[in-house]
Amino acid sequence: MSATQRDVKNRIGSVKNIQKITRAMEMVAAARLRRAEQRIEHLRPYAAAIRRMTRQAADAAGTEITGLPIFHEHESEETVALLLVTGDRGLAGAFNSQIIRAGLRAARGLEDDGRTVRYSAVGRRGVSTLTFRGKDPIGRYVGFTDRPSYADAREIAGELVTAYVDGKADRVEIFYNGYISPLTQEVRRETLLPLQQATILEGGDGDDGDASGDDAASGASHHALVEYEPDADEILARLIPDYVEISIYRALLESTASEHGARMTAMRNASENAGELIEDLTLEMNRARQAEITQEIMEVVAGAESLT
């Protein structure tokens, strides 16, 4: 075997080893994706109930909710906090980069308007990229993106709410990959705080699927059947943090499912590309072998002719 054939054969072996790894990673991502989809399905009824109860308590409290610090809308939005939800690992196509690009693009628009931007990031990829670009994130949340827990969402929500109540942030936005299918993820930009601009007080958002049409048509008669003990504003004060936590937890779960779907797709494409490369290299090695055999035959024929 010539040196050329040996080199090609070694390359084929290397590509085959890489293909085995990418196929294994695709299978692992597919299994984790199924679990992530189940967690999203299990969360939806609870999230819908929290949203519904919060909205009802806000309606019952009326003007009294203005006494809650978290319900106080700041006079100006000089400082905006951006939470970028990425992953701890790469090899997932554009999953991480598209969130970072969207966040930085939004930040440039805010800074052009004269506002100050405070960054927070979920996932090592987001933290490292922001740090590398000189956008040192105030909040760094890493090590759990493969399987986020509610405690992780509570920690993030607590720091963001505290920053808003203390006046360190006048607006809080979150960027994450919304899960649509294993092949499709979309970048979503949502407002968490102030609550007046979030989805918390919007009616008919589609999450309250168990609400009847009569309730939607007559909100007053619906709320008249509810008596609050203690007062509605006290209950609301307890529900609001839960709502913010649920909103962040939902974004974390959506991002996790999106990451597994993106990684599964990326590894499948990598495996297919490796297969095509193996075919090309095999064809190249066969051509080299054929050329070598042809050369040997010509040498033998030439030697035989010289003896006659």
C-alpha positions in Angstrom: 0.0 0.0 0.0 1.4 3.4 -1.0 1.7 6.3 1.3 -1.3 8.0 -0.4 -3.6 5.1 0.1 -2.4 4.7 3.7 -3.2 8.4 4.4 -6.6 8.1 2.9 -7.4 5.0 4.8 -6.3 6.7 8.0 -8.6 9.6 7.2 -11.5 7.2 6.6 -10.9 5.6 10.0 -10.9 9.0 11.7 -14.1 10.1 10.0 -15.8 6.8 11.0 -14.8 7.3 14.6 -16.3 10.8 14.5 -19.4 9.5 12.9 -19.8 7.0 15.8 -19.6 9.8 18.3 -22.1 12.1 16.5 -24.6 9.2 16.2 -24.2 8.5 19.9 -24.7 12.2 20.7 -27.8 12.3 18.5 -29.3 9.4 20.4 -28.6 10.9 23.7 -30.1 14.3 22.6 -33.2 12.5 21.4 -33.7 10.8 24.7 -33.2 14.0 26.6 -35.5 15.8 24.3 -38.4 13.4 25.0 -38.0 14.0 28.7 -37.8 17.8 28.2 -41.0 17.7 26.2 -42.8 15.8 29.0 -41.7 18.4 31.6 -43.1 21.2 29.4 -46.4 19.4 29.1 -46.6 18.8 32.9 -45.8 22.5 33.6 -48.5 24.0 31.4 -51.6 23.3 33.6 -49.8 24.7 36.7 -48.6 27.8 34.8 -52.1 28.4 33.5 -53.6 28.1 37.0 -51.0 30.5 38.4 -51.7 33.0 35.7 -55.4 32.7 36.1 -55.4 33.1 39.9 -53.0 36.1 39.7 -55.1 37.9 37.2 -58.3 37.3 39.3 -56.5 38.5 42.4 -55.3 41.6 40.6 -58.8 42.4 39.4 -60.2 41.9 43.0 -57.5 44.0 44.6 -58.1 46.9 42.2 -56.3 50.1 43.1 -54.8 48.5 46.2 -52.2 46.7 44.1 -50.4 50.0 43.6 -49.1 49.6 47.2 -47.1 46.6 46.2 -43.5 47.6 45.3 -43.3 45.1 42.4 -46.4 46.6 40.9 -44.9 50.1 41.0 -44.1 51.0 37.4 -41.0 53.3 37.2 -41.4 56.7 35.8 -38.6 56.2 33.3 -36.8 53.3 31.9 -33.2 54.4 32.2 -31.8 50.9 33.0 -32.9 47.7 31.3 -31.9 44.3 32.5 -31.5 41.6 29.8 -31.5 37.9 30.7 -30.0 35.7 28.0 -30.8 32.0 28.3 -28.2 29.9 26.6 -26.7 26.4 27.2 -23.7 25.1 29.1 -22.4 23.2 26.1 -22.0 23.8 22.4 -22.4 21.4 19.4 -26.0 22.6 18.9 -25.8 24.6 15.7 -26.9 28.2 16.1 -28.7 27.6 19.4 -26.4 29.7 21.5 -25.2 32.2 18.9 -28.7 33.3 17.9 -29.6 34.2 21.4 -26.4 36.2 22.0 -26.8 38.0 18.7 -30.5 38.9 19.5 -29.5 40.1 22.9 -26.6 42.2 21.7 -28.7 43.7 18.9 -31.4 44.7 21.4 -28.8 46.1 23.7 -27.3 48.3 20.9 -30.8 49.7 20.2 -31.4 50.5 23.9 -28.0 52.1 24.2 -28.6 54.2 21.1 -31.7 55.5 22.9 -29.6 56.6 25.9 -30.4 53.7 28.2 -28.1 51.6 30.3 -28.1 47.8 29.9 -27.4 45.3 32.6 -26.6 41.8 31.4 -27.4 38.5 33.1 -26.8 35.1 31.4 -27.9 31.5 31.9 -25.4 28.9 30.6 -21.7 28.9 30.3 -21.8 29.8 26.6 -23.7 33.0 27.3 -21.5 34.0 30.3 -18.2 33.3 28.4 -19.3 35.1 25.3 -20.5 38.2 27.1 -17.4 38.3 29.2 -15.2 37.9 26.1 -17.1 40.9 24.5 -16.5 43.0 27.5 -20.2 42.8 28.6 -19.6 41.5 32.1 -22.8 39.8 33.2 -24.1 40.8 36.7 -26.0 37.5 37.1 -24.2 34.2 36.1 -26.3 31.0 36.3 -24.5 27.9 35.0 -24.4 24.2 35.5 -28.0 23.3 35.1 -29.2 23.9 31.6 -29.4 20.2 30.7 -32.0 19.8 33.4 -33.1 23.0 35.1 -35.0 22.8 38.4 -37.6 25.1 39.8 -35.1 26.2 42.5 -32.9 27.5 39.6 -35.8 29.6 38.3 -36.5 30.9 41.9 -32.9 32.0 42.3 -32.9 33.9 39.0 -36.4 35.4 39.6 -35.4 36.5 43.2 -32.4 38.5 41.9 -34.3 40.1 39.0 -37.2 41.1 41.2 -34.9 42.5 43.8 -33.1 44.6 41.2 -36.4 45.9 39.9 -37.8 46.8 43.4 -34.5 48.4 44.5 -34.5 50.6 41.3 -31.4 49.0 39.8 -33.4 48.0 36.8 -36.4 49.8 35.4 -37.3 47.0 32.9 -36.5 43.3 32.7 -36.5 41.4 29.5 -35.7 37.7 28.7 -34.3 36.2 25.5 -34.6 32.4 25.0 -35.2 29.8 22.4 -38.8 28.9 22.2 -39.4 25.2 21.4 -41.6 24.5 18.4 -40.3 21.1 17.1 -37.0 19.2 17.1 -36.2 21.0 13.8 -37.5 24.4 14.7 -36.7 26.8 17.5 -37.4 30.5 17.5 -35.8 33.3 19.4 -38.3 34.9 21.8 -38.0 38.3 23.5 -40.4 38.8 26.4 -40.9 41.4 29.1 -40.9 40.1 32.7 -41.1 43.4 34.5 -42.8 45.8 34.9 -45.8 43.5 35.3 -48.1 46.1 33.6 -46.3 45.4 30.3 -46.0 41.6 30.8 -48.6 39.0 29.9 -49.8 38.7 33.5 -52.7 41.1 33.2 -53.7 40.1 29.6 -57.0 38.2 29.2 -57.7 35.5 26.7 -54.0 34.5 26.2 -54.8 30.9 25.4 -53.4 29.5 28.6 -56.7 29.4 30.4 -58.1 26.6 28.2 -60.4 25.3 31.0 -62.2 28.6 31.3 -65.8 28.6 30.0 -67.2 31.1 27.5 -69.6 32.5 30.0 -66.7 33.4 32.3 -64.8 35.1 29.5 -67.9 37.1 28.6 -68.8 38.1 32.2 -65.7 38.6 34.3 -67.6 40.3 37.1 -69.9 37.4 37.8 -66.9 35.1 37.7 -65.0 37.0 40.3 -68.1 37.6 42.5 -68.0 33.9 43.5 -64.5 34.3 45.0 -63.8 35.4 48.5 -60.3 36.1 49.6 -58.8 35.4 53.0 -56.6 37.3 53.7 -57.2 40.3 51.5 -56.7 40.0 47.7 -53.7 42.3 47.8 -51.9 40.0 50.3 -52.7 37.0 48.2 -51.5 38.8 45.1 -48.2 39.7 46.9 -47.6 36.0 47.3 -48.7 35.0 43.8 -46.6 37.6 42.0 -43.2 36.0 42.8 -44.6 32.6 41.9 -45.8 34.0 38.5 -42.3 35.5 37.8 -40.7 32.2 38.8 -43.0 30.2 36.6 -42.4 32.5 33.7 -38.6 32.0 34.0 -39.0 28.3 34.7 -41.1 27.9 31.5 -38.4 29.8 29.5 -35.7 27.5 31.0 -37.6 24.3 30.0 -38.3 25.7 26.5 -34.7 26.5 26.1 -33.6 23.0 27.3 -35.9 21.3 24.9 -34.7 23.6 22.1 -31.1 22.9 22.9 -31.6 19.1 22.8 -33.6 19.4 19.5 -30.9 21.6 18.0 -28.1 19.3 19.1 -30.0 16.2 17.8 -30.4 17.9 14.4 -26.8 19.2 14.3 -25.5 15.7 15.2 -27.7 14.1 12.6 -26.4 16.5 10.0 -22.9 15.8 11.1 -23.4 12.1 10.8 -24.8 12.4 7.3 -21.9 14.7 6.3 -19.4 12.2 7.7 -21.1 9.4 5.6 -20.7 11.5 2.5 -17.1 12.2 3.3 -16.4 8.5 3.9 -17.9 7.7 0.5 -15.7 10.4 -1.2 -12.6 9.2 0.6 -13.4 5.5 -0.3 -13.8 6.4 -3.9 -10.5 8.4 -3.8 -8.7 5.4 -2.2 -10.1 3.0 -4.8 -8.9 5.3 -7.6 -5.5 5.4 -6.1 -5.4 1.6 -5.8 -6.6 1.3 -9.4 -3.9 3.7 -10.6 -1.3 1.8 -8.6 -2.4 -1.6 -10.1 -2.5 -0.1 -13.6 1.1 1.3 -13.1 2.3 -2.1 -12.0 0.7 -3.9 -15.0 2.3 -1.4 -17.4 5.7 -1.9 -15.7 5.3 -5.7 -16.1 4.3 -5.4 -19.8 7.2 -3.0 -20.5 9.6 -5.5 -18.8 8.2 -8.4 -20.8 8.5 -6.5 -24.1 12.1 -5.6 -23.3 13.0 -9.3 -23.1 11.6 -10.2 -26.5 
